[in-house]
Amino acid sequence: MSRWRITVRTGPRVEKLRAASLDEALSLLEAETRSAATTTRRGTIDARIRTFEPADQVATRAELRGPGVRAGLDVRGDASVQAWTGRVRRAPVDPEPGEDAYAALRRLLERT
């Protein structure tokens, strides 16, 4: 039985994956977002009132849901990756020195 669900959204495309363990789910999440970070780019959007730079835009969102966990990774329009936790309000996960967003999310979730 799959306890972990991963939803990957890139524009209108939604892909749903399942995993039996947290380790497997985190590996799938990382693979999907690394792939998106190499292929997805966004340009600057000028909405007259405000300009949205590529770093301000979420090009791909990969969400992980499981027992008591809501977390994920956002691939920005400039290919940077930000880890987050939360359901309604997403709180960014700050990497420690020497970590990337993937390792920071894994560290946080493996503690709980």
N, C-alpha and C positions, 0 to 999 in steps of 0.2 A: 504494500500500500504506500502510495506517495504522500509523504507528510509535508514536503516542501514544494511550493509553486513559484515559478519564475514567469513574469510577464515582461516581454521586451516590446517597447513601442518606439517605432521610428516613423514619424509622420503618420499617415493613416494605416500603416501596416502594424499589426499586432501579432506577436508570436507567443504561444504559451507552452511552457516546458514543465516537467515534473521531475523530482528527485527524491530518493528514499532517505538520504542522509544530508546533514548540513554540509559536510565536506564536498559531497557530490554537487549539491546545489551551488555552493560558492565557486566551484570549478566551472560549472555551466555559466554562471553569471559572469565570471571573469572572461571566459572564452567569447561570449556574446559581445561584451562591451569592448574588449580588445579589438575584435573584428570591426565593430562600428567605429572605433576611434581611428582606424586606418582608412576607412572608406567614406565616412560622413563628414561633410564640411558645410558650413552655412556662411552666407555673406552678410554684410551689414544691411540692416533694414532701417530705412528712414521713414518714420511715421509722422513726419512734419513736427509734431509736438515733442517727440522723443526719438532718439536714435538707439537702436539695439545692436550692439557690437556682437560679433560671433561668440565671444566668451560669456555674454549675457543670455544666450539662447541655449535651450536644451535640445539637442539634435536627436538623441536617443536616451530613453529612460528604461532601465532594467530594474524591476522591482522583485524583491524576494519576500515571500510570505510563508510563515510556518508557525509552529507552536509558540505563541507569545512574541513573535518577531515580525516587524515590518521594517525593511531596510532596502537599500539599493545603491545603484550607481547611475549617475548622469554623465553622458558624454556631451560636452558642450560643442558649440559650432566651430571652435578653434581646435578641436580634438583633445582638449584637456578633460580629465575625468575627476568627478567629485563624488565621494561616498556620502551617504546620508542615512539617517534613521528616523522613524516616526511614521505616523499615519496621516493625520490631517496637517500637522505642521512638521515639515522636514527639517531636522537639525543636522547641519553638516558635521561630518566626522573628520577631525583634523588629524593628518598623519603625524606620527612622531618622526624625529630625525632618522633619515635613512629608509623611510617607508614611502610607498606610493599609496594611492587610494585603495587599491585592491588589498594590500597587506593591512591597511588600517581597518577596513571593514571586517576582514577575516579575524584580526586580533580582537576587535570589539565583540563580534558575535560568538567567538569560541570561548570567551569569558563567561557568557551568560548561559 
